[in-house]
């Protein structure tokens, strides 16, 4: 059942309500329901870490403009960190102008002479845009979850490198998707599996929600009845809300039962696969 179909169904029960308002209410219902725990919204995605880069040498002016010799700076380095000159500090790359020029954020104002060695590395990784939350990160086995404050107390300059051991939530990027920090600083490319929750997309007229359509429609219908009640308090919309609420509760309970069975089935499949790995035929 698409957004357009749900809107047309609701319009039959709420004549006169603006179709655009109905669409907005359906979107809001979908987002509200999506905030709940649903096995059907769980996703697994994979990203790869980035190997450190230290080819060439650099000089730095008092503004933090880095000029390289023999370097190949790329736009993807924005947001990564550079270790140069100071052993106890790192500086975020704010922009990359060319293969031989980039800028550092919060530079100290010191001028660094030519032919200085450096290392550029990545510690913050953006999740796949299909994920709104991350529950777990794994490389071979699950990484232990810590906090960025823990990393900063242990290693403020992020001098330790190696294979991924810990991960931490690192806020949200400008797109609204979660970032994670990997520690120690990856010393090469490692494949990471991210286990999380699907981001609820905005529906177009032809889209079908990832949650049961009748659940989304029933939730939205109650909200539309409330909208009609606000417009016409003397009408029978309060009674319609009371009639619809038990129906919604029944649909919600059924959807949760189905979702719990889905989760149980996934666990059984995983357990079976683990047993087959331990005791192959």
Secondary structure, DSSP 8 states (H G I E B T S, - for coil): -BHHHHHHHHHHHSTTS-HHHHHHHHHHHHHHHHTS--GGGEEEEEEE----B--SEEEE-TT-EEEEES----GGGTT-EEEES-SS--EEEEEEEETTEEEETT--S--EEEEE-EEEE--EEE--TTEEEEEEEESSSB-EEE-HHHHHHH-TT---EES--EEEEEEE-TTS-EEEEEESEESS--EEEEEEEE------TT-B-SS-HHHHHHHHHHHHHHHHHHH-TTSSHHHHHHHHHHHHHHHHHHHHHHHHHHHHHHHHHHHHHHHHHHS--
